[in-house]
Amino acid sequence: MEVEAKIREKAKELLESKAVDVVIGFEKGTLPLRSTPAFIRDSSETDRLVWNSFCENNLATYLNKLKGQKVAIVAKGCDSRSVVALAVERQIKREDVFVIGVPCRGMLDRRRIEEAVGFEILSALESDGKLVVKSVDSERTLDREDFLFPSCRSCRHRNPVIYDFLAGEKVEESEVDEFELVREFESKPPEERWEYFKKAFEDCLRCYACREACPFCYCEECFVDSSRPKWIEKGLDETDVQIWHIVRAYHHAGRCVDCGACERACPMGIDLRFLTQKLNKDVKELFGFETGLDPSVQPPLSTFSLQDPDDFK
């Protein structure tokens, strides 16, 4: 609650002083285990702002839509990396964005929690690494570490990489092997990898929720919507679905911060990160680059260097 109080206090100060036009944060959702994005423009409404383990959205996705305004944003580690990357790509001006940094211990996957307890959750309370969920006549206590999102379990940048105000003490960074699952996937025979790829996307609805949730899908016209030239059909043909996910993943090579927003937004629960994480691993190994850590460095695929790997010759 101390973090939440600091967020509210800073948001109120920024709005009252006219330092920003809007504060993007989180407010309580209409259902348990949910927090939703909030856009606060009046200092009298800052008490709506909350901070808990269900503030999962990457709020940086809204910055492009608020160009020309002074914005304060509540940012976890991955969100702050998105802010850096968007500034590097000149989609936002860093001086127009006030970053309220929040150290993050990882967000909780409500779908897995609901599956685990097996009853309708009416309330939830976090305390000392535990989550107590209740229904009308049932109660369960869960270890929060068991229900972190996959992207949170492999996160190595839990503290904001940039901030103008830090709402809370920094947390210890994890030394986990972020590419463990990618290495496991790479070790499989090509035929098995291809079958996994086909199986992974057979339930895709082409709803584009992944695109809408991603801070870096900011093109005014996506290639799937283009008619001149027309790249792919709009239906659910297997090859069109596969091309959509392959091209989208390659568009994020050297740009993805692995926030997991795309995967969380997917209504079909598709494992979208196995493609983007593979490309993150390749970019890190080939170019020594991680997205959003250094505001002075361009993504490797948007620059040229004589020292770039050229093993494809």
Residue, then its C-alpha position, 0 to 999 in steps of 0.5 A: m500500500e505504500v507504493e500505491a500511496k506514493i503513486r497517488e501522491k505524485a500523480k496529484e502533485l503533477l496534475e495540480s502543478k499542471a506539469v502533465d495533462v494526464v496520468i496513465g495508471f491502474e484502477k480497480g477492475t470490476l471483477p476480482l483479480r483485475s486492474t484496468p488502465a486508468f487515465i486521470r486528468d483531474s487531481s481530485e480523481t487520483d485516489r482511483l489509482v491502485w497498485n497490486s499484482f494484477c497491474e499487468n498491462n504495458l501502459a506504454t502502448y498508450l503513449n503513441k495515442l497521446k502525442g502532443q500531451k504531457v503524460a505521466i505513466v506508471a511503469k514497471g521494468c518492462d514498461s520503462r524499457s518500452v518508454v526508452a525504446l519508443a523514444v529511441e524510435r522517435q515515436i515519443k519525446r522523452e521530455d513529454v513523458f514523466v515516468i513514475g517507476v515502480p519496482c515489480r515482483g511480477m504479475l499474477d496470472r488470474r486464469r491459472i489462479e481461477e483454474a487452480v481454486g475451482f470456485e468463483i472468486l469474490s475477493a482476493l487479498e495479498s500479504d507476505g508473498k501469499l494470495v488469499v482468495k475467497s468465494v461465498d463459502s470457500e477460501r484458499t491461500l496460494d503462494r504468489e510465486d507459483f502463479l507468475f506470468p511466464s514473462c515475469r518468471s523469466c524477467r531480469h529487469r524488474n526495476p525500472v531502467i529509467y524513472d523521474f520518480l521511484a514509488g518504492e524501494k528497488v527489488e532484487e533482480s533475478e538471475v534466471d536464465e531468460f532463454e531456458l525454454v528457447r534453448e529447449f525448443e532449439s534442441k528439438p529436431p526441425e520436424e518437431r519444431w515445425e509441428y509445435f509451430k503449426k499446433a501453436f497457432e491452429d486456434c488463432l482467431r486473427c482478432y489482433a488482440c496481440r497487436e493492439a496490446c503491443p507498444f511497438c505495433y504502432c504502424e498506421e497501417c499494418f501489413v495485414d490490412s494493406s491492399r496495395p500491395k496485398w500481402i496475405e488474405k484476411g481469413l483463417d487459412e492455415t498459411d495466412v495465420q502462420i505468415w501473420h505470426i511470423v512476420r509480426a515476430y520479425h517486425h519485433a526483432g530487436r524491439c521486443v521487451d518481452c513484457g508478455a502483453c501480447e500473450r496475456a491479451c490473447p483470448m485463446g491463450i496461445d504461446l506467442r512468446f516462443l517466437t519473440q523470445k527466440l528472436n530476442k535471444d538471437v539479437k542478444e547473442l549476435f549483436g549484444f543488444e537488449t531492447g530499452l536498456d540504453p537510450s543512446v543505442q539504436p536497435p541493431l536492425s535499424t542500423f548498419s555496422l561493418q562489424d555486423p555478423d555476416d555468416f549468411k554469405 
